[in-house]
């Protein structure tokens, strides 16, 4: 069985690299894209099992990118997790509003591993629930990422 493919979309180069390395250590095939622009084409071309989307990107937000992915027939089935240091209540609301699979707090490697694995076990676009991993606390820089 081939490795599950994950596309990470994040404008922060340091965070993008750290997240990529962490997920590769978990055995995933990881693709990266450093801007929301062009990410829909990358998603259509590579058909990843999961897209991990930074919420706060300049020009085109992560939420706008998710809306574009959900509107296209070729990408609406792909699992999507928001990846952010935003307040968890805001992230939960965005997950419900956008109809996506969940969110992951930046700067928490254990939560990232847990929620990515959980999302990939579920049917596409099924909300991620289950045991609550640790809460978000600060930015990746606050946690040494």
C-alpha positions as CSV (number, residue, x, y, z in Angstrom):
1,X,0.0,0.0,0.0
2,X,1.4,3.4,-0.9
3,X,1.9,6.2,1.6
4,X,-1.0,8.6,2.1
5,X,-0.5,11.9,0.3
6,X,-0.9,15.2,2.1
7,X,-0.7,18.7,0.6
8,X,0.3,21.5,3.1
9,X,-0.6,25.0,2.1
10,X,1.1,27.6,4.3
11,X,2.8,30.9,3.6
12,X,5.2,30.6,6.5
13,X,8.3,28.9,5.0
14,X,9.7,27.8,8.4
15,X,6.4,26.3,9.6
16,X,5.8,24.7,6.2
17,X,9.2,22.9,6.4
18,X,8.7,21.8,10.0
19,X,5.3,20.5,9.3
20,X,6.5,18.7,6.2
21,X,9.4,17.0,8.0
22,X,7.1,16.0,10.9
23,X,4.6,14.4,8.6
24,X,7.2,12.7,6.5
25,X,8.6,11.1,9.7
26,X,5.2,9.7,10.2
27,X,5.4,8.0,6.8
28,X,3.2,10.3,4.7
29,X,4.1,11.5,1.2
30,X,4.0,15.3,1.7
31,X,3.6,18.0,-0.9
32,X,3.9,21.7,-0.1
33,X,2.6,24.9,-1.6
34,X,3.6,28.3,-0.1
35,X,0.5,30.3,-1.2
36,X,-3.2,29.9,-1.5
37,X,-2.9,30.9,-5.2
38,X,-2.4,27.9,-7.3
39,X,-3.3,25.5,-4.5
40,X,-6.5,24.4,-6.2
41,X,-4.5,23.4,-9.3
42,X,-2.0,21.5,-7.1
43,X,-4.9,19.7,-5.4
44,X,-6.5,18.8,-8.7
45,X,-3.2,17.6,-10.2
46,X,-2.0,15.5,-7.2
47,X,-5.3,14.5,-5.6
48,X,-4.0,14.2,-2.1
49,X,-5.8,12.3,0.6
50,X,-5.7,15.3,2.8
51,X,-5.1,19.1,2.5
52,X,-3.7,20.9,5.5
53,X,-4.6,24.6,5.1
54,X,-3.2,27.6,6.9
55,X,-6.1,29.9,7.8
56,X,-4.2,33.3,7.8
57,X,-2.6,33.8,4.5
58,X,-2.2,37.1,2.6
59,X,-4.4,37.9,-0.4
60,X,-6.5,34.7,-0.3
61,X,-7.3,33.3,3.1
62,X,-7.4,29.6,3.9
63,X,-11.1,29.8,4.3
64,X,-11.5,31.2,0.7
65,X,-9.2,28.4,-0.6
66,X,-11.4,25.8,1.2
67,X,-14.5,27.3,-0.4
68,X,-12.9,27.0,-3.8
69,X,-11.9,23.4,-3.2
70,X,-15.4,22.5,-2.0
71,X,-17.0,24.1,-5.1
72,X,-15.0,22.0,-7.6
73,X,-16.2,18.5,-8.4
74,X,-12.6,17.2,-8.7
75,X,-11.7,18.3,-5.2
76,X,-14.8,18.4,-3.1
77,X,-14.3,14.8,-1.8
78,X,-10.8,15.5,-0.4
79,X,-10.4,15.7,3.3
80,X,-9.4,19.2,4.6
81,X,-8.0,20.3,8.0
82,X,-7.5,23.9,8.9
83,X,-4.1,24.6,10.5
84,X,-4.0,27.7,12.6
85,X,-3.1,29.4,15.9
86,X,-6.5,31.1,15.9
87,X,-8.9,30.7,18.8
88,X,-10.4,27.2,18.9
89,X,-14.0,28.5,19.0
90,X,-13.3,30.4,15.8
91,X,-11.8,27.3,14.2
92,X,-14.7,25.1,15.3
93,X,-17.2,27.6,13.8
94,X,-15.2,27.7,10.5
95,X,-15.2,23.8,10.4
96,X,-18.9,23.7,10.7
97,X,-19.5,26.6,8.3
98,X,-17.2,25.2,5.6
99,X,-18.2,21.6,6.0
100,X,-14.7,20.3,6.4
101,X,-13.0,17.6,8.4
102,X,-11.6,19.5,11.3
103,X,-8.8,21.8,12.5
104,X,-5.3,21.4,14.0
105,X,-3.7,24.0,16.3
106,X,-0.3,25.1,15.1
107,X,2.7,24.4,17.3
108,X,1.4,21.2,18.8
109,X,3.2,18.2,17.1
110,X,1.2,15.6,19.1
111,X,-2.1,17.1,18.1
112,X,-1.0,17.4,14.4
113,X,0.0,13.7,14.3
114,X,-3.3,12.7,16.1
115,X,-5.7,14.7,14.0
116,X,-4.1,13.9,10.7
117,X,-4.2,10.2,11.4
118,X,-7.8,10.5,12.6
119,X,-8.9,12.4,9.5
120,X,-7.3,9.9,7.2
121,X,-9.1,7.0,8.9
122,X,-12.5,8.5,8.2
123,X,-14.5,8.6,5.1
124,X,-13.8,11.7,3.0
125,X,-15.5,14.9,4.4
126,X,-16.7,13.2,7.6
127,X,-16.3,15.5,10.6
128,X,-13.4,14.7,12.8
129,X,-14.5,13.9,16.4
130,X,-13.4,11.6,19.1
131,X,-11.1,12.1,22.1
132,X,-9.9,15.7,22.5
133,X,-6.2,16.1,22.1
134,X,-4.4,18.9,24.0
135,X,-5.7,22.4,23.5
136,X,-4.0,25.1,21.3
137,X,-1.6,27.3,23.2
138,X,0.3,29.9,21.4
139,X,2.0,30.1,18.1
140,X,4.6,27.6,16.6
141,X,7.3,30.0,17.7
142,X,6.1,29.8,21.3
143,X,6.4,26.1,21.3
144,X,9.9,26.0,19.7
145,X,8.8,25.3,16.2
